[in-house]
Amino acid sequence: MRNLLGFVSFVLIAQGVIGLVHHFTGWFGGGLLYRIGFLEGYEVYASIVLLVAGVAVGAASDKVRSASS
């Protein structure tokens, strides 16, 4: 379970960073956010939400890890 949460955390954080880097520099193709139609115009906000969610899932992963030890 902790490995899955760690992976999900990594993916969320990576997509958030890629979305922000793409918005401000034009690199990396934008990740998955730029392929979702209803987020058009809100990509920066969605990237920030992904970053925050990734950090939260990572913290939950650490809690699961310490609770099971």
C-alpha positions as MATLAB code, in Angstrom:
seq = 'MRNLLGFVSFVLIAQGVIGLVHHFTGWFGGGLLYRIGFLEGYEVYASIVLLVAGVAVGAASDKVRSASS';
ca = [
       0.000    0.000    0.000;
       2.783    2.439    0.863;
       4.547    1.778   -2.425;
       1.335    2.500   -4.312;
       0.786    5.734   -2.374;
       4.383    6.753   -2.993;
       3.974    6.141   -6.716;
       0.684    8.061   -6.857;
       2.329   10.915   -4.965;
       5.209   10.988   -7.438;
       2.861   11.012  -10.448;
       0.719   13.818   -9.013;
       3.715   15.971   -8.139;
       5.378   15.307  -11.493;
       2.226   16.231  -13.437;
       1.820   19.399  -11.390;
       5.421   20.465  -11.973;
       5.268   19.610  -15.682;
       2.053   21.626  -16.043;
       3.566   24.681  -14.347;
       6.838   24.445  -16.273;
       4.920   24.147  -19.540;
       2.761   27.142  -18.729;
       5.659   29.409  -17.849;
       8.295   28.168  -20.327;
       6.527   26.118  -23.014;
       8.628   22.985  -22.388;
       7.547   19.352  -21.829;
       4.293   19.390  -23.811;
       2.143   20.175  -20.785;
       1.565   16.714  -19.389;
      -1.932   15.311  -19.023;
      -3.619   18.533  -17.935;
      -3.381   20.120  -21.352;
      -5.184   17.164  -22.911;
      -8.294   17.484  -20.735;
     -10.719   19.800  -22.521;
     -12.771   21.153  -19.628;
      -9.623   22.434  -17.874;
      -8.835   24.825  -20.706;
      -7.859   28.129  -19.163;
      -7.458   26.617  -15.698;
      -4.277   24.615  -16.236;
      -2.213   26.592  -13.720;
      -4.810   26.131  -10.985;
      -5.128   22.428  -11.780;
      -1.329   22.069  -11.668;
      -1.231   23.679   -8.233;
      -4.025   21.372   -7.058;
      -2.045   18.370   -8.331;
       1.055   19.540   -6.462;
      -0.869   19.972   -3.215;
      -2.627   16.626   -3.654;
       0.705   14.929   -4.355;
       2.227   16.346   -1.181;
      -0.847   15.264    0.798;
      -0.708   11.728   -0.608;
       3.024   11.639    0.125;
       2.363   12.653    3.728;
      -0.308    9.963    3.980;
       2.185    7.485    2.569;
       4.652    8.425    5.315;
       1.941    8.011    7.950;
       1.050    4.562    6.589;
       4.735    3.672    6.573;
       5.272    4.762   10.198;
       2.031    3.182   11.412;
       2.890   -0.218    9.933;
       6.455   -0.263   11.304;
];
